[in-house]
Amino acid sequence: MPYNETDIIRGCLEGERASQKQLYEHFAGKMLGVCMRYAKDRAEAEDMLQEGFLKVFQGLSKFKGEGSFEGWIRRIMIYNAINHYKHRSRKFQEDLDKENYDAVYHDNIIEKISAKEIIALIQHLPEGYRVIFNLYAIEGYSHKEISEKLSIAIGTSKSQYSRAKQFMQGLLAKHYHILNEPFEEAR
């Protein structure tokens, strides 16, 4: 059966299992990708995905048809990932401030790796760094918005983003066996 967004939404609102299944199957792959960036591993990402879809189905009547339906679902997945993180880690700032990474940052190293490798590297970030990195670098939220969503200071968001970049640089340097070697500057 071809995907017809209006019919699927209507069917889901009426509690039709076939419509719910079709909606899930249509968006699960993309939304798992969103969850993978926030999770430490695939199992956690799958948990986030399931929780997120429950929220999608429970809140479907709130979708007013304004903007992209996929974007609406994506926002639910991101907020779910943030809430998932908040519930597990009440000591956000304290835990992050204990970490100190002094790697040298080289912008052009990113050009050398695949998207799959980047996702794997993001998953190796300490949890708080991973959340801020995703929200700022990938989702495009400002540090002010991040500070409001996570109930932290703007300066904390900025410093943790900087530390996340340094941590990733260290991981990349180890992966490519280039620790402490300078890169040629991009021209």
MDAnalysis code that builds the backbone (N, CA, C; Angstrom):
import MDAnalysis as mda
import numpy as np

u = mda.Universe.empty(561, n_residues=187, atom_resindex=np.repeat(np.arange(187), 3), trajectory=True)
u.add_TopologyAttr("name", ["N", "CA", "C"] * 187)
u.add_TopologyAttr("resid", np.arange(1, 188))
u.add_TopologyAttr("resname", ["MET", "PRO", "TYR", "ASN", "GLU", "THR", "ASP", "ILE", "ILE", "ARG", "GLY", "CYS", "LEU", "GLU", "GLY", "GLU", "ARG", "ALA", "SER", "GLN", "LYS", "GLN", "LEU", "TYR", "GLU", "HIS", "PHE", "ALA", "GLY", "LYS", "MET", "LEU", "GLY", "VAL", "CYS", "MET", "ARG", "TYR", "ALA", "LYS", "ASP", "ARG", "ALA", "GLU", "ALA", "GLU", "ASP", "MET", "LEU", "GLN", "GLU", "GLY", "PHE", "LEU", "LYS", "VAL", "PHE", "GLN", "GLY", "LEU", "SER", "LYS", "PHE", "LYS", "GLY", "GLU", "GLY", "SER", "PHE", "GLU", "GLY", "TRP", "ILE", "ARG", "ARG", "ILE", "MET", "ILE", "TYR", "ASN", "ALA", "ILE", "ASN", "HIS", "TYR", "LYS", "HIS", "ARG", "SER", "ARG", "LYS", "PHE", "GLN", "GLU", "ASP", "LEU", "ASP", "LYS", "GLU", "ASN", "TYR", "ASP", "ALA", "VAL", "TYR", "HIS", "ASP", "ASN", "ILE", "ILE", "GLU", "LYS", "ILE", "SER", "ALA", "LYS", "GLU", "ILE", "ILE", "ALA", "LEU", "ILE", "GLN", "HIS", "LEU", "PRO", "GLU", "GLY", "TYR", "ARG", "VAL", "ILE", "PHE", "ASN", "LEU", "TYR", "ALA", "ILE", "GLU", "GLY", "TYR", "SER", "HIS", "LYS", "GLU", "ILE", "SER", "GLU", "LYS", "LEU", "SER", "ILE", "ALA", "ILE", "GLY", "THR", "SER", "LYS", "SER", "GLN", "TYR", "SER", "ARG", "ALA", "LYS", "GLN", "PHE", "MET", "GLN", "GLY", "LEU", "LEU", "ALA", "LYS", "HIS", "TYR", "HIS", "ILE", "LEU", "ASN", "GLU", "PRO", "PHE", "GLU", "GLU", "ALA", "ARG"])
u.atoms.positions = np.array([
    [0.856, -1.170, 0.000],
    [0.000, 0.000, 0.000],
    [0.908, 1.240, 0.000],
    [0.690, 2.185, -0.935],
    [1.515, 3.392, -0.971],
    [1.260, 4.274, 0.257],
    [2.269, 5.046, 0.609],
    [2.194, 5.916, 1.776],
    [1.430, 7.183, 1.420],
    [0.297, 7.404, 2.088],
    [-0.473, 8.635, 1.951],
    [-0.567, 9.239, 3.342],
    [0.190, 10.313, 3.548],
    [0.335, 10.889, 4.886],
    [-1.002, 11.247, 5.532],
    [-1.874, 11.898, 4.798],
    [-3.161, 12.318, 5.352],
    [-3.995, 11.123, 5.795],
    [-4.064, 10.094, 4.943],
    [-4.825, 8.894, 5.284],
    [-4.212, 8.141, 6.463],
    [-2.886, 8.092, 6.499],
    [-2.199, 7.388, 7.585],
    [-2.453, 8.098, 8.911],
    [-2.331, 9.414, 8.907],
    [-2.572, 10.183, 10.138],
    [-4.010, 9.973, 10.604],
    [-4.950, 10.076, 9.685],
    [-6.359, 9.873, 10.031],
    [-6.576, 8.479, 10.609],
    [-5.982, 7.470, 9.974],
    [-6.110, 6.094, 10.465],
    [-5.508, 5.928, 11.854],
    [-4.378, 6.553, 12.081],
    [-3.736, 6.472, 13.407],
    [-4.613, 7.125, 14.460],
    [-5.190, 8.261, 14.118],
    [-6.075, 8.958, 15.060],
    [-7.309, 8.125, 15.400],
    [-7.716, 7.277, 14.459],
    [-8.866, 6.399, 14.682],
    [-8.448, 5.074, 15.330],
    [-7.159, 4.930, 15.623],
    [-6.668, 3.737, 16.315],
    [-6.446, 2.535, 15.432],
    [-6.333, 2.729, 14.132],
    [-6.125, 1.607, 13.212],
    [-4.679, 1.114, 13.298],
    [-4.511, -0.129, 13.667],
    [-3.174, -0.720, 13.816],
    [-2.401, -0.713, 12.498],
    [-3.074, -0.983, 11.394],
    [-2.388, -1.018, 10.090],
    [-1.794, 0.354, 9.760],
    [-2.515, 1.417, 10.079],
    [-2.014, 2.769, 9.835],
    [-0.835, 3.083, 10.748],
    [-0.937, 2.650, 12.008],
    [0.170, 2.875, 12.944],
    [1.424, 2.141, 12.462],
    [1.234, 0.928, 12.008],
    [2.365, 0.142, 11.514],
    [2.980, 0.809, 10.288],
    [2.146, 1.292, 9.387],
    [2.650, 1.927, 8.172],
    [3.414, 3.219, 8.504],
    [2.900, 4.001, 9.426],
    [3.575, 5.228, 9.837],
    [4.929, 4.890, 10.456],
    [4.936, 3.911, 11.341],
    [6.171, 3.483, 11.995],
    [7.188, 3.013, 10.957],
    [6.774, 2.150, 10.068],
    [7.694, 1.600, 9.072],
    [8.230, 2.678, 8.134],
    [7.417, 3.678, 7.859],
    [7.836, 4.754, 6.960],
    [8.928, 5.624, 7.585],
    [8.840, 5.894, 8.888],
    [9.756, 6.829, 9.536],
    [10.793, 6.187, 10.462],
    [10.652, 4.920, 10.784],
    [11.524, 4.290, 11.789],
    [12.997, 4.369, 11.418],
    [13.341, 4.129, 10.179],
    [14.747, 4.145, 9.773],
    [15.399, 5.501, 9.981],
    [14.736, 6.544, 9.512],
    [15.273, 7.898, 9.662],
    [15.354, 8.297, 11.134],
    [14.324, 7.970, 11.882],
    [14.299, 8.378, 13.286],
    [15.281, 7.561, 14.129],
    [15.546, 6.330, 13.713],
    [16.576, 5.552, 14.403],
    [17.927, 6.242, 14.218],
    [18.153, 6.794, 13.030],
    [19.382, 7.543, 12.788],
    [19.511, 8.729, 13.726],
    [18.408, 9.438, 13.971],
    [18.416, 10.562, 14.922],
    [18.753, 10.031, 16.315],
    [18.094, 8.981, 16.730],
    [18.311, 8.415, 18.069],
    [19.729, 7.877, 18.232],
    [20.302, 7.313, 17.172],
    [21.654, 6.763, 17.241],
    [22.668, 7.840, 17.615],
    [22.441, 9.054, 17.182],
    [23.386, 10.130, 17.487],
    [23.362, 10.516, 18.960],
    [22.251, 10.262, 19.632],
    [22.122, 10.624, 21.042],
    [22.408, 9.456, 21.976],
    [22.340, 8.257, 21.460],
    [22.481, 7.059, 22.287],
    [23.927, 6.588, 22.358],
    [24.217, 5.805, 23.391],
    [25.565, 5.253, 23.515],
    [25.741, 4.005, 22.661],
    [24.629, 3.353, 22.306],
    [24.697, 2.170, 21.462],
    [23.343, 1.942, 20.784],
    [23.301, 0.948, 19.921],
    [22.085, 0.691, 19.142],
    [20.894, 0.303, 20.035],
    [21.149, -0.489, 21.045],
    [20.052, -0.926, 21.929],
    [19.402, 0.286, 22.598],
    [20.214, 1.213, 23.078],
    [19.659, 2.415, 23.700],
    [18.909, 3.252, 22.667],
    [19.447, 3.340, 21.449],
    [18.778, 4.090, 20.383],
    [17.423, 3.469, 20.052],
    [17.358, 2.156, 20.025],
    [16.086, 1.474, 19.750],
    [15.077, 1.730, 20.860],
    [15.537, 1.769, 22.103],
    [14.647, 2.121, 23.225],
    [14.104, 3.537, 23.048],
    [15.005, 4.459, 22.703],
    [14.581, 5.850, 22.479],
    [13.567, 5.932, 21.340],
    [13.799, 5.155, 20.295],
    [12.907, 5.145, 19.140],
    [11.513, 4.673, 19.549],
    [11.449, 3.589, 20.313],
    [10.152, 3.050, 20.746],
    [9.415, 4.055, 21.627],
    [10.139, 4.633, 22.593],
    [9.527, 5.652, 23.468],
    [9.048, 6.841, 22.647],
    [9.872, 7.234, 21.689],
    [9.519, 8.375, 20.840],
    [8.258, 8.113, 20.028],
    [8.143, 6.922, 19.458],
    [6.946, 6.617, 18.674],
    [5.704, 6.521, 19.547],
    [5.863, 6.063, 20.772],
    [4.711, 6.089, 21.682],
    [4.230, 7.529, 21.863],
    [5.176, 8.449, 22.023],
    [4.825, 9.865, 22.180],
    [4.219, 10.431, 20.899],
    [4.717, 9.988, 19.755],
    [4.144, 10.419, 18.473],
    [2.683, 10.009, 18.415],
    [2.398, 8.736, 18.705],
    [1.025, 8.249, 18.619],
    [0.125, 8.905, 19.668],
    [0.663, 9.122, 20.866],
    [-0.130, 9.765, 21.916],
    [-0.408, 11.231, 21.619],
    [0.517, 11.885, 20.931],
    [0.366, 13.317, 20.678],
    [-0.059, 13.666, 19.272],
    [-0.423, 12.671, 18.485],
    [-0.759, 12.892, 17.074],
    [-1.874, 13.909, 16.872],
    [-2.811, 13.966, 17.785],
    [-3.917, 14.929, 17.641],
    [-3.418, 16.374, 17.745],
    [-2.212, 16.567, 18.274],
    [-1.643, 17.914, 18.398],
    [-0.994, 18.396, 17.108],
    [-0.741, 17.479, 16.166],
    [-0.167, 17.884, 14.888],
    [-1.258, 18.582, 14.083],
    [-1.003, 19.831, 13.750],
    [-2.013, 20.658, 13.081],
    [-1.823, 20.745, 11.565],
    [-0.864, 20.000, 11.041],
    [-0.641, 20.030, 9.605],
    [0.184, 21.229, 9.152],
    [0.699, 21.972, 10.109],
    [1.540, 23.122, 9.775],
    [2.983, 22.656, 9.768],
    [3.655, 22.832, 8.667],
    [5.040, 22.378, 8.563],
    [5.104, 20.908, 8.218],
    [6.291, 20.410, 8.225],
    [6.567, 19.029, 7.843],
    [6.172, 18.047, 8.947],
    [5.463, 17.003, 8.569],
    [5.112, 15.951, 9.523],
    [6.373, 15.237, 9.988],
    [7.286, 14.987, 9.062],
    [8.550, 14.355, 9.422],
    [9.328, 15.228, 10.410],
    [9.328, 16.530, 10.195],
    [9.992, 17.451, 11.116],
    [9.367, 17.414, 12.496],
    [8.043, 17.295, 12.541],
    [7.323, 17.207, 13.811],
    [7.744, 15.943, 14.569],
    [7.814, 14.825, 13.850],
    [8.232, 13.567, 14.467],
    [9.683, 13.676, 14.929],
    [10.531, 14.275, 14.104],
    [11.949, 14.444, 14.447],
    [12.101, 15.236, 15.749],
    [11.351, 16.321, 15.908],
    [11.417, 17.121, 17.136],
    [11.015, 16.281, 18.348],
    [10.018, 15.443, 18.201],
    [9.606, 14.564, 19.301],
    [10.756, 13.622, 19.659],
    [11.422, 13.070, 18.659],
    [12.543, 12.161, 18.914],
    [13.688, 12.891, 19.629],
    [13.969, 14.117, 19.224],
    [15.043, 14.892, 19.860],
    [14.675, 15.203, 21.304],
    [13.461, 15.677, 21.538],
    [13.032, 15.973, 22.916],
    [13.023, 14.709, 23.765],
    [12.643, 13.597, 23.172],
    [12.668, 12.333, 23.891],
    [14.101, 11.960, 24.263],
    [15.032, 12.150, 23.347],
    [16.440, 11.849, 23.638],
    [16.959, 12.743, 24.765],
    [16.581, 14.018, 24.741],
    [16.987, 14.946, 25.803],
    [16.410, 14.489, 27.145],
    [15.132, 14.150, 27.153],
    [14.494, 13.682, 28.392],
    [15.105, 12.369, 28.873],
    [15.418, 11.498, 27.947],
    [16.066, 10.230, 28.275],
    [17.384, 10.522, 28.985],
    [18.124, 11.442, 28.438],
    [19.395, 11.825, 29.038],
    [19.197, 12.455, 30.420],
    [18.257, 13.383, 30.525],
    [18.026, 14.082, 31.799],
    [17.643, 13.110, 32.914],
    [16.819, 12.118, 32.595],
    [16.373, 11.163, 33.609],
    [17.520, 10.279, 34.101],
    [18.465, 9.985, 33.217],
    [19.583, 9.129, 33.606],
    [20.688, 9.899, 34.300],
    [20.832, 11.149, 33.978],
    [21.988, 11.878, 34.472],
    [21.597, 13.208, 35.092],
    [21.271, 13.193, 36.344],
    [20.878, 14.403, 37.055],
    [22.071, 15.308, 37.352],
    [23.277, 14.759, 37.300],
    [24.463, 15.536, 37.633],
    [25.180, 15.992, 36.368],
    [24.455, 16.536, 35.427],
    [24.972, 16.920, 34.116],
    [26.263, 17.738, 34.198],
    [26.209, 18.887, 34.773],
    [27.362, 19.777, 34.793],
    [28.494, 19.206, 35.641],
    [28.168, 18.650, 36.774],
    [29.169, 18.085, 37.671],
    [29.966, 16.976, 36.989],
    [29.274, 16.059, 36.327],
    [29.951, 14.959, 35.650],
    [30.824, 15.453, 34.514],
    [30.317, 16.406, 33.736],
    [31.085, 16.906, 32.608],
    [32.309, 17.684, 33.058],
    [32.182, 18.425, 34.119],
    [33.302, 19.226, 34.590],
    [34.445, 18.368, 35.127],
    [34.158, 17.127, 35.483],
    [35.203, 16.215, 35.933],
    [36.085, 15.762, 34.776],
    [35.528, 15.795, 33.559],
    [36.259, 15.356, 32.375],
    [37.130, 16.494, 31.868],
    [38.353, 16.160, 31.460],
    [39.241, 17.171, 30.906],
    [40.062, 16.525, 29.796],
    [39.852, 17.000, 28.594],
    [40.542, 16.466, 27.436],
    [41.308, 17.591, 26.773],
    [42.605, 17.363, 26.526],
    [43.465, 18.397, 25.989],
    [43.971, 18.043, 24.602],
    [43.120, 17.555, 23.748],
    [43.541, 17.226, 22.389],
    [43.615, 18.491, 21.541],
    [44.463, 18.464, 20.539],
    [44.564, 19.575, 19.598],
    [43.478, 19.391, 18.556],
    [42.807, 20.465, 18.188],
    [41.685, 20.377, 17.256],
    [42.130, 20.777, 15.856],
    [41.845, 19.918, 14.873],
    [42.157, 20.184, 13.474],
    [40.875, 20.037, 12.665],
    [40.394, 21.128, 12.084],
    [39.132, 21.120, 11.359],
    [39.092, 20.161, 10.177],
    [40.167, 20.042, 9.403],
    [40.085, 19.301, 8.145],
    [40.126, 17.783, 8.299],
    [40.268, 17.261, 9.480],
    [40.263, 15.807, 9.662],
    [38.891, 15.214, 9.328],
    [37.836, 15.982, 9.544],
    [36.473, 15.498, 9.283],
    [36.298, 15.117, 7.820],
    [37.023, 15.772, 6.935],
    [36.921, 15.478, 5.507],
    [37.393, 14.069, 5.166],
    [38.140, 13.449, 6.075],
    [38.748, 12.150, 5.803],
    [37.898, 10.964, 6.231],
    [36.765, 11.190, 6.882],
    [36.005, 10.053, 7.403],
    [34.578, 10.046, 6.872],
    [33.962, 8.880, 6.951],
    [32.595, 8.708, 6.447],
    [31.567, 9.112, 7.502],
    [30.328, 9.259, 7.057],
    [29.234, 9.594, 7.973],
    [29.058, 8.497, 9.020],
    [29.212, 7.255, 8.615],
    [29.067, 6.130, 9.551],
    [30.131, 6.209, 10.648],
    [31.360, 6.576, 10.264],
    [32.431, 6.713, 11.246],
    [32.156, 7.890, 12.185],
    [31.587, 8.965, 11.650],
    [31.264, 10.120, 12.489],
    [30.225, 9.741, 13.536],
    [29.191, 8.995, 13.122],
    [28.168, 8.550, 14.079],
    [28.807, 7.680, 15.162],
    [29.694, 6.781, 14.768],
    [30.365, 5.926, 15.748],
    [31.192, 6.764, 16.714],
    [31.869, 7.781, 16.205],
    [32.657, 8.655, 17.069],
    [31.761, 9.438, 18.026],
    [30.643, 9.923, 17.517],
    [29.709, 10.664, 18.363],
    [29.225, 9.764, 19.503],
    [28.995, 8.501, 19.208],
    [28.533, 7.574, 20.238],
    [29.599, 7.332, 21.308],
    [30.857, 7.602, 21.002],
    [31.930, 7.432, 21.981],
    [32.132, 8.664, 22.857],
    [31.457, 9.750, 22.531],
    [31.552, 10.942, 23.380],
    [30.924, 10.653, 24.737],
    [31.462, 11.240, 25.802],
    [30.746, 11.146, 27.086],
    [29.330, 11.690, 26.891],
    [28.400, 11.159, 27.620],
    [26.981, 11.408, 27.391],
    [26.610, 12.895, 27.279],
    [27.054, 13.704, 28.206],
    [26.724, 15.124, 28.168],
    [27.305, 15.820, 26.956],
    [28.531, 15.488, 26.611],
    [29.144, 16.063, 25.413],
    [28.322, 15.678, 24.181],
    [27.910, 14.410, 24.140],
    [27.166, 13.891, 22.989],
    [25.861, 14.660, 22.792],
    [25.160, 14.919, 23.875],
    [23.883, 15.632, 23.781],
    [24.109, 17.044, 23.253],
    [25.052, 17.764, 23.841],
    [25.303, 19.146, 23.415],
    [25.848, 19.183, 21.994],
    [26.752, 18.282, 21.654],
    [27.301, 18.239, 20.299],
    [26.193, 18.056, 19.271],
    [25.307, 17.109, 19.528],
    [24.197, 16.858, 18.612],
    [23.277, 18.066, 18.486],
    [22.895, 18.621, 19.620],
    [21.962, 19.750, 19.587],
    [22.555, 20.950, 18.866],
    [23.826, 21.233, 19.087],
    [24.436, 22.422, 18.505],
    [24.915, 22.176, 17.070],
    [25.782, 21.176, 16.893],
    [26.429, 20.978, 15.596],
    [25.527, 20.333, 14.556],
    [24.606, 19.486, 14.980],
    [23.805, 18.744, 14.011],
    [22.383, 19.283, 13.909],
    [21.743, 19.520, 15.047],
    [20.356, 19.995, 15.018],
    [20.264, 21.503, 14.809],
    [21.345, 22.235, 15.099],
    [21.366, 23.667, 14.843],
    [20.790, 24.546, 15.942],
    [20.640, 24.011, 17.139],
    [20.156, 24.835, 18.248],
    [21.264, 25.776, 18.706],
    [20.894, 26.944, 19.203],
    [21.864, 27.889, 19.749],
    [22.235, 27.447, 21.160],
    [23.338, 27.996, 21.672],
    [23.727, 27.661, 23.050],
    [22.667, 28.146, 24.038],
    [22.006, 29.240, 23.718],
    [20.928, 29.742, 24.584],
    [19.785, 28.724, 24.638],
    [19.385, 28.220, 23.467],
    [18.306, 27.225, 23.413],
    [18.706, 25.939, 24.139],
    [19.952, 25.525, 23.971],
    [20.440, 24.321, 24.639],
    [20.407, 24.523, 26.146],
    [20.857, 25.698, 26.585],
    [20.874, 25.958, 28.028],
    [19.476, 25.888, 28.612],
    [18.480, 26.372, 27.871],
    [17.096, 26.320, 28.341],
    [16.569, 24.889, 28.362],
    [16.861, 24.120, 27.303],
    [16.367, 22.742, 27.220],
    [16.974, 21.842, 28.295],
    [18.259, 22.073, 28.606],
    [18.957, 21.195, 29.548],
    [19.077, 21.788, 30.945],
    [18.551, 23.000, 31.124],
    [18.626, 23.694, 32.420],
    [20.074, 23.849, 32.897],
    [20.913, 24.345, 31.999],
    [22.311, 24.613, 32.318],
    [22.632, 26.043, 31.891],
    [23.774, 26.546, 32.300],
    [24.205, 27.885, 31.906],
    [24.650, 27.878, 30.442],
    [24.510, 29.012, 29.775],
    [24.954, 29.127, 28.381],
    [26.452, 28.826, 28.289],
    [27.215, 29.340, 29.247],
    [28.656, 29.087, 29.266],
    [28.981, 27.609, 29.381],
    [28.172, 26.878, 30.116],
    [28.381, 25.434, 30.233],
    [28.163, 24.765, 28.882],
    [27.118, 25.184, 28.176],
    [26.864, 24.623, 26.853],
    [28.047, 24.893, 25.924],
    [28.536, 26.116, 25.936],
    [29.657, 26.478, 25.066],
    [30.911, 25.695, 25.426],
    [31.216, 25.612, 26.704],
    [32.443, 24.915, 27.104],
    [32.343, 23.420, 26.829],
    [31.173, 22.837, 27.035],
    [31.018, 21.405, 26.801],
    [31.052, 21.090, 25.305],
    [30.543, 22.018, 24.485],
    [30.645, 21.837, 23.030],
    [32.116, 21.869, 22.618],
    [32.853, 22.813, 23.159],
    [34.280, 22.910, 22.863],
    [35.013, 21.638, 23.301],
    [34.690, 21.158, 24.489],
    [35.311, 19.922, 24.981],
    [34.906, 18.720, 24.132],
    [33.665, 18.713, 23.656],
    [33.219, 17.617, 22.781],
    [34.045, 17.599, 21.499],
    [34.283, 18.767, 20.934],
    [35.107, 18.835, 19.720],
    [36.524, 18.346, 20.014],
    [37.084, 18.753, 21.152],
    [38.427, 18.308, 21.514],
    [38.465, 16.798, 21.731],
    [37.445, 16.275, 22.382],
    [37.378, 14.832, 22.634],
    [37.309, 14.076, 21.311],
    [36.452, 14.565, 20.388],
    [36.335, 13.910, 19.082],
    [37.658, 13.988, 18.330],
    [38.341, 15.114, 18.438],
    [39.630, 15.247, 17.784],
    [40.605, 14.202, 18.323],
    [40.588, 13.991, 19.626],
    [41.440, 12.969, 20.218],
    [41.104, 11.583, 19.700],
    [39.809, 11.296, 19.592],
    [39.394, 9.993, 19.053],
    [39.847, 9.836, 17.604],
    [39.686, 10.898, 16.829],
    [40.102, 10.852, 15.428],
    [41.613, 10.674, 15.311],
    [42.346, 11.385, 16.139],
    [43.807, 11.284, 16.102],
    [44.251, 9.860, 16.411],
    [43.634, 9.244, 17.413],
    [43.971, 7.858, 17.744],
    [43.604, 6.915, 16.603],
    [42.413, 7.140, 16.029],
    [41.929, 6.286, 14.943],
    [42.855, 6.359, 13.729],
    [43.326, 7.546, 13.411],
    [44.181, 7.729, 12.245],
    [45.665, 7.738, 12.597],
    [45.997, 7.413, 13.835],
    [47.384, 7.321, 14.290],
    [48.172, 8.592, 13.980],
    [47.591, 9.729, 14.320],
    [48.224, 11.007, 14.013],
    [48.318, 11.875, 15.250],
    [48.354, 11.254, 16.397],
    [48.410, 11.981, 17.656],
    [49.575, 12.968, 17.652],
    [49.254, 14.225, 17.945],
    [50.225, 15.317, 18.041],
    [50.942, 15.656, 16.749],
    [50.456, 15.172, 15.611],
    [51.049, 15.557, 14.342],
    [50.190, 16.662, 13.738],
    [50.799, 17.733, 13.256],
    [50.011, 18.819, 12.668],
    [49.445, 18.413, 11.304],
    [48.283, 18.942, 10.994],
    [47.657, 18.725, 9.706],
    [47.984, 19.903, 8.805],
    [47.973, 19.655, 7.515],
    [48.103, 20.773, 6.587],
    [46.832, 21.581, 6.659],
    [46.960, 22.878, 6.664],
    [45.795, 23.749, 6.720],
    [45.075, 23.720, 5.376],
    [43.750, 23.700, 5.416],
    [42.952, 23.757, 4.178],
    [43.110, 25.125, 3.566],
    [43.271, 25.190, 2.278],
    [43.461, 26.484, 1.589],
    [42.207, 26.906, 0.895],
])
